[in-house]
Amino acid sequence: MSTTTSRRAPLATLFAGLGLTLVALIVLYVDHLAGNELRSHLRSGYPALAPADIDAAASVYLVYLSVLGVLGVLFWSVTTWAVATGKGWARWLATVIFLLAGAVSLTNLMITDTSGDTGLPPLLGWLGVLPCVAGLAIVVQLWRAPRPVRAGRP
């Protein structure tokens, strides 16, 4: 099997993960502009808060989740480059990023705030987990693939 052929499946998975990350970011902003799922979730957990305070909390979450999304796009891009160019450390990079992203996304999904409810509404929490599914798939693919042969080595 050629090196190019052996990289096609992982590259497709990497692009799928990038796409899922972008979808999560788009849904986040669509919700912020129109759906207000996050604001409604915060309002139901803190009915005594003023609307301005709810908006401020929603904005903090928007910034936080946006930073995570941008980091996700960056990490998918770097990992894609590493796999496409046959870097031997690509599988380690993908594994470390998967473990970190998985920990953050599961924390975001399950953490409860002072109201006793989850910090994020389920829609946004689960959208943050979706790219990790592709992350797990890429880690499995990279560790099952034969190690890339470096030039000059048998």
FINUPA-555906 format. One record per residue (C-alpha): residue in one letter; chain; x, y, z; residue number from 1. Coordinates in Angstrom, 1 decimal, always signed. Layout:
! residues N
gukol:A, drentor:A, c1:X, c2:Y, c3:Z, drenlum:NUM .
...
***
This chain:
! residues 154
gukol:M, drentor:A, c1:+0.0, c2:+0.0, c3:+0.0, drenlum:1 .
gukol:S, drentor:A, c1:+1.4, c2:+3.4, c3:-0.9, drenlum:2 .
gukol:T, drentor:A, c1:+2.0, c2:+6.1, c3:+1.6, drenlum:3 .
gukol:T, drentor:A, c1:-0.6, c2:+8.3, c3:-0.1, drenlum:4 .
gukol:T, drentor:A, c1:-3.3, c2:+5.6, c3:+0.1, drenlum:5 .
gukol:S, drentor:A, c1:-2.5, c2:+4.9, c3:+3.7, drenlum:6 .
gukol:R, drentor:A, c1:-3.1, c2:+8.6, c3:+4.6, drenlum:7 .
gukol:R, drentor:A, c1:-6.4, c2:+9.1, c3:+2.8, drenlum:8 .
gukol:A, drentor:A, c1:-8.7, c2:+7.6, c3:+5.5, drenlum:9 .
gukol:P, drentor:A, c1:-7.0, c2:+9.5, c3:+8.3, drenlum:10 .
gukol:L, drentor:A, c1:-7.1, c2:+12.7, c3:+6.3, drenlum:11 .
gukol:A, drentor:A, c1:-10.8, c2:+12.2, c3:+5.7, drenlum:12 .
gukol:T, drentor:A, c1:-11.4, c2:+11.7, c3:+9.4, drenlum:13 .
gukol:L, drentor:A, c1:-9.3, c2:+14.8, c3:+10.2, drenlum:14 .
gukol:F, drentor:A, c1:-11.4, c2:+16.9, c3:+7.8, drenlum:15 .
gukol:A, drentor:A, c1:-14.6, c2:+15.4, c3:+9.3, drenlum:16 .
gukol:G, drentor:A, c1:-13.4, c2:+16.5, c3:+12.8, drenlum:17 .
gukol:L, drentor:A, c1:-12.6, c2:+20.0, c3:+11.5, drenlum:18 .
gukol:G, drentor:A, c1:-16.0, c2:+20.1, c3:+10.0, drenlum:19 .
gukol:L, drentor:A, c1:-17.7, c2:+19.0, c3:+13.2, drenlum:20 .
gukol:T, drentor:A, c1:-15.8, c2:+21.7, c3:+15.1, drenlum:21 .
gukol:L, drentor:A, c1:-16.9, c2:+24.3, c3:+12.6, drenlum:22 .
gukol:V, drentor:A, c1:-20.5, c2:+23.1, c3:+12.8, drenlum:23 .
gukol:A, drentor:A, c1:-20.4, c2:+23.4, c3:+16.6, drenlum:24 .
gukol:L, drentor:A, c1:-19.1, c2:+27.0, c3:+16.3, drenlum:25 .
gukol:I, drentor:A, c1:-21.8, c2:+27.9, c3:+13.8, drenlum:26 .
gukol:V, drentor:A, c1:-24.5, c2:+26.4, c3:+15.9, drenlum:27 .
gukol:L, drentor:A, c1:-23.2, c2:+28.4, c3:+18.9, drenlum:28 .
gukol:Y, drentor:A, c1:-23.4, c2:+31.7, c3:+17.0, drenlum:29 .
gukol:V, drentor:A, c1:-26.8, c2:+30.8, c3:+15.5, drenlum:30 .
gukol:D, drentor:A, c1:-28.1, c2:+30.1, c3:+18.9, drenlum:31 .
gukol:H, drentor:A, c1:-26.6, c2:+33.3, c3:+20.3, drenlum:32 .
gukol:L, drentor:A, c1:-28.2, c2:+35.4, c3:+17.5, drenlum:33 .
gukol:A, drentor:A, c1:-31.5, c2:+33.6, c3:+17.2, drenlum:34 .
gukol:G, drentor:A, c1:-32.2, c2:+30.5, c3:+19.3, drenlum:35 .
gukol:N, drentor:A, c1:-31.2, c2:+31.8, c3:+22.7, drenlum:36 .
gukol:E, drentor:A, c1:-30.9, c2:+28.2, c3:+24.1, drenlum:37 .
gukol:L, drentor:A, c1:-28.0, c2:+29.3, c3:+26.2, drenlum:38 .
gukol:R, drentor:A, c1:-29.8, c2:+32.3, c3:+27.6, drenlum:39 .
gukol:S, drentor:A, c1:-33.0, c2:+30.3, c3:+28.3, drenlum:40 .
gukol:H, drentor:A, c1:-30.9, c2:+27.7, c3:+30.1, drenlum:41 .
gukol:L, drentor:A, c1:-29.3, c2:+30.3, c3:+32.2, drenlum:42 .
gukol:R, drentor:A, c1:-32.6, c2:+32.1, c3:+32.9, drenlum:43 .
gukol:S, drentor:A, c1:-34.2, c2:+28.8, c3:+34.1, drenlum:44 .
gukol:G, drentor:A, c1:-31.3, c2:+28.1, c3:+36.4, drenlum:45 .
gukol:Y, drentor:A, c1:-31.2, c2:+31.7, c3:+37.8, drenlum:46 .
gukol:P, drentor:A, c1:-34.7, c2:+33.1, c3:+37.6, drenlum:47 .
gukol:A, drentor:A, c1:-33.9, c2:+36.0, c3:+40.0, drenlum:48 .
gukol:L, drentor:A, c1:-31.1, c2:+37.4, c3:+37.8, drenlum:49 .
gukol:A, drentor:A, c1:-31.7, c2:+40.5, c3:+35.8, drenlum:50 .
gukol:P, drentor:A, c1:-31.8, c2:+40.1, c3:+32.0, drenlum:51 .
gukol:A, drentor:A, c1:-28.5, c2:+42.1, c3:+31.7, drenlum:52 .
gukol:D, drentor:A, c1:-26.8, c2:+39.6, c3:+34.0, drenlum:53 .
gukol:I, drentor:A, c1:-28.1, c2:+36.7, c3:+32.0, drenlum:54 .
gukol:D, drentor:A, c1:-26.8, c2:+38.4, c3:+28.8, drenlum:55 .
gukol:A, drentor:A, c1:-23.4, c2:+38.9, c3:+30.5, drenlum:56 .
gukol:A, drentor:A, c1:-23.2, c2:+35.3, c3:+31.5, drenlum:57 .
gukol:A, drentor:A, c1:-24.2, c2:+34.2, c3:+28.0, drenlum:58 .
gukol:S, drentor:A, c1:-21.5, c2:+36.4, c3:+26.6, drenlum:59 .
gukol:V, drentor:A, c1:-18.9, c2:+34.9, c3:+28.9, drenlum:60 .
gukol:Y, drentor:A, c1:-19.9, c2:+31.4, c3:+27.7, drenlum:61 .
gukol:L, drentor:A, c1:-19.9, c2:+32.6, c3:+24.1, drenlum:62 .
gukol:V, drentor:A, c1:-16.3, c2:+33.9, c3:+24.4, drenlum:63 .
gukol:Y, drentor:A, c1:-15.2, c2:+30.7, c3:+26.3, drenlum:64 .
gukol:L, drentor:A, c1:-16.7, c2:+28.4, c3:+23.7, drenlum:65 .
gukol:S, drentor:A, c1:-15.4, c2:+30.5, c3:+20.9, drenlum:66 .
gukol:V, drentor:A, c1:-11.9, c2:+30.2, c3:+22.2, drenlum:67 .
gukol:L, drentor:A, c1:-12.3, c2:+26.5, c3:+22.5, drenlum:68 .
gukol:G, drentor:A, c1:-13.6, c2:+26.3, c3:+18.9, drenlum:69 .
gukol:V, drentor:A, c1:-10.7, c2:+28.4, c3:+17.5, drenlum:70 .
gukol:L, drentor:A, c1:-8.2, c2:+26.2, c3:+19.4, drenlum:71 .
gukol:G, drentor:A, c1:-10.0, c2:+23.1, c3:+18.0, drenlum:72 .
gukol:V, drentor:A, c1:-9.7, c2:+24.4, c3:+14.4, drenlum:73 .
gukol:L, drentor:A, c1:-6.0, c2:+25.2, c3:+15.1, drenlum:74 .
gukol:F, drentor:A, c1:-5.4, c2:+21.7, c3:+16.5, drenlum:75 .
gukol:W, drentor:A, c1:-7.2, c2:+19.9, c3:+13.7, drenlum:76 .
gukol:S, drentor:A, c1:-5.2, c2:+22.0, c3:+11.2, drenlum:77 .
gukol:V, drentor:A, c1:-1.8, c2:+21.2, c3:+12.8, drenlum:78 .
gukol:T, drentor:A, c1:-2.7, c2:+17.5, c3:+13.1, drenlum:79 .
gukol:T, drentor:A, c1:-3.9, c2:+17.4, c3:+9.5, drenlum:80 .
gukol:W, drentor:A, c1:-0.6, c2:+18.9, c3:+8.4, drenlum:81 .
gukol:A, drentor:A, c1:+1.4, c2:+16.5, c3:+10.5, drenlum:82 .
gukol:V, drentor:A, c1:-0.4, c2:+13.5, c3:+9.1, drenlum:83 .
gukol:A, drentor:A, c1:-0.3, c2:+14.7, c3:+5.5, drenlum:84 .
gukol:T, drentor:A, c1:+3.4, c2:+15.3, c3:+5.7, drenlum:85 .
gukol:G, drentor:A, c1:+4.1, c2:+12.0, c3:+7.4, drenlum:86 .
gukol:K, drentor:A, c1:+5.5, c2:+13.3, c3:+10.7, drenlum:87 .
gukol:G, drentor:A, c1:+6.3, c2:+10.4, c3:+13.0, drenlum:88 .
gukol:W, drentor:A, c1:+5.0, c2:+12.2, c3:+16.0, drenlum:89 .
gukol:A, drentor:A, c1:+1.5, c2:+12.8, c3:+14.5, drenlum:90 .
gukol:R, drentor:A, c1:+0.0, c2:+9.9, c3:+16.3, drenlum:91 .
gukol:W, drentor:A, c1:+1.3, c2:+11.2, c3:+19.6, drenlum:92 .
gukol:L, drentor:A, c1:+0.0, c2:+14.7, c3:+18.9, drenlum:93 .
gukol:A, drentor:A, c1:-3.4, c2:+13.4, c3:+18.0, drenlum:94 .
gukol:T, drentor:A, c1:-3.5, c2:+11.3, c3:+21.2, drenlum:95 .
gukol:V, drentor:A, c1:-2.6, c2:+14.2, c3:+23.5, drenlum:96 .
gukol:I, drentor:A, c1:-5.0, c2:+16.6, c3:+21.8, drenlum:97 .
gukol:F, drentor:A, c1:-7.8, c2:+13.9, c3:+22.0, drenlum:98 .
gukol:L, drentor:A, c1:-7.2, c2:+13.4, c3:+25.7, drenlum:99 .
gukol:L, drentor:A, c1:-7.2, c2:+17.1, c3:+26.5, drenlum:100 .
gukol:A, drentor:A, c1:-10.2, c2:+17.9, c3:+24.2, drenlum:101 .
gukol:G, drentor:A, c1:-12.1, c2:+14.9, c3:+25.6, drenlum:102 .
gukol:A, drentor:A, c1:-11.5, c2:+16.0, c3:+29.2, drenlum:103 .
gukol:V, drentor:A, c1:-12.6, c2:+19.6, c3:+28.4, drenlum:104 .
gukol:S, drentor:A, c1:-15.7, c2:+18.5, c3:+26.4, drenlum:105 .
gukol:L, drentor:A, c1:-16.8, c2:+16.0, c3:+29.1, drenlum:106 .
gukol:T, drentor:A, c1:-16.3, c2:+18.7, c3:+31.8, drenlum:107 .
gukol:N, drentor:A, c1:-18.4, c2:+21.2, c3:+29.7, drenlum:108 .
gukol:L, drentor:A, c1:-21.1, c2:+18.5, c3:+29.3, drenlum:109 .
gukol:M, drentor:A, c1:-21.3, c2:+17.4, c3:+32.9, drenlum:110 .
gukol:I, drentor:A, c1:-20.3, c2:+20.2, c3:+35.1, drenlum:111 .
gukol:T, drentor:A, c1:-23.0, c2:+21.7, c3:+37.3, drenlum:112 .
gukol:D, drentor:A, c1:-23.2, c2:+25.3, c3:+38.3, drenlum:113 .
gukol:T, drentor:A, c1:-24.5, c2:+26.8, c3:+41.6, drenlum:114 .
gukol:S, drentor:A, c1:-28.1, c2:+26.4, c3:+40.4, drenlum:115 .
gukol:G, drentor:A, c1:-27.6, c2:+22.6, c3:+40.4, drenlum:116 .
gukol:D, drentor:A, c1:-28.1, c2:+22.4, c3:+36.7, drenlum:117 .
gukol:T, drentor:A, c1:-25.5, c2:+21.8, c3:+34.0, drenlum:118 .
gukol:G, drentor:A, c1:-23.6, c2:+24.9, c3:+33.0, drenlum:119 .
gukol:L, drentor:A, c1:-24.4, c2:+24.4, c3:+29.4, drenlum:120 .
gukol:P, drentor:A, c1:-27.6, c2:+23.4, c3:+27.8, drenlum:121 .
gukol:P, drentor:A, c1:-27.5, c2:+19.8, c3:+26.5, drenlum:122 .
gukol:L, drentor:A, c1:-27.5, c2:+20.9, c3:+22.8, drenlum:123 .
gukol:L, drentor:A, c1:-24.3, c2:+22.9, c3:+23.2, drenlum:124 .
gukol:G, drentor:A, c1:-22.7, c2:+20.4, c3:+25.6, drenlum:125 .
gukol:W, drentor:A, c1:-23.2, c2:+17.5, c3:+23.2, drenlum:126 .
gukol:L, drentor:A, c1:-22.1, c2:+19.6, c3:+20.2, drenlum:127 .
gukol:G, drentor:A, c1:-18.8, c2:+20.0, c3:+22.0, drenlum:128 .
gukol:V, drentor:A, c1:-18.4, c2:+16.2, c3:+22.3, drenlum:129 .
gukol:L, drentor:A, c1:-19.1, c2:+15.5, c3:+18.6, drenlum:130 .
gukol:P, drentor:A, c1:-15.6, c2:+16.5, c3:+17.4, drenlum:131 .
gukol:C, drentor:A, c1:-14.1, c2:+14.2, c3:+20.0, drenlum:132 .
gukol:V, drentor:A, c1:-15.8, c2:+11.2, c3:+18.3, drenlum:133 .
gukol:A, drentor:A, c1:-13.7, c2:+12.1, c3:+15.2, drenlum:134 .
gukol:G, drentor:A, c1:-10.8, c2:+12.6, c3:+17.5, drenlum:135 .
gukol:L, drentor:A, c1:-11.1, c2:+9.0, c3:+18.8, drenlum:136 .
gukol:A, drentor:A, c1:-11.5, c2:+7.7, c3:+15.3, drenlum:137 .
gukol:I, drentor:A, c1:-8.3, c2:+9.5, c3:+14.1, drenlum:138 .
gukol:V, drentor:A, c1:-6.3, c2:+8.2, c3:+17.2, drenlum:139 .
gukol:V, drentor:A, c1:-7.4, c2:+4.6, c3:+16.4, drenlum:140 .
gukol:Q, drentor:A, c1:-6.6, c2:+5.0, c3:+12.7, drenlum:141 .
gukol:L, drentor:A, c1:-3.2, c2:+6.5, c3:+13.4, drenlum:142 .
gukol:W, drentor:A, c1:-2.2, c2:+3.9, c3:+15.9, drenlum:143 .
gukol:R, drentor:A, c1:-3.3, c2:+1.0, c3:+13.7, drenlum:144 .
gukol:A, drentor:A, c1:-1.5, c2:+2.4, c3:+10.7, drenlum:145 .
gukol:P, drentor:A, c1:+2.1, c2:+1.2, c3:+10.0, drenlum:146 .
gukol:R, drentor:A, c1:+4.7, c2:+3.7, c3:+11.2, drenlum:147 .
gukol:P, drentor:A, c1:+5.9, c2:+6.0, c3:+8.4, drenlum:148 .
gukol:V, drentor:A, c1:+9.3, c2:+5.1, c3:+7.0, drenlum:149 .
gukol:R, drentor:A, c1:+11.7, c2:+8.0, c3:+7.2, drenlum:150 .
gukol:A, drentor:A, c1:+14.0, c2:+8.7, c3:+4.2, drenlum:151 .
gukol:G, drentor:A, c1:+17.2, c2:+6.9, c3:+4.5, drenlum:152 .
gukol:R, drentor:A, c1:+16.0, c2:+4.3, c3:+7.0, drenlum:153 .
gukol:P, drentor:A, c1:+14.8, c2:+0.8, c3:+6.3, drenlum:154 .
***
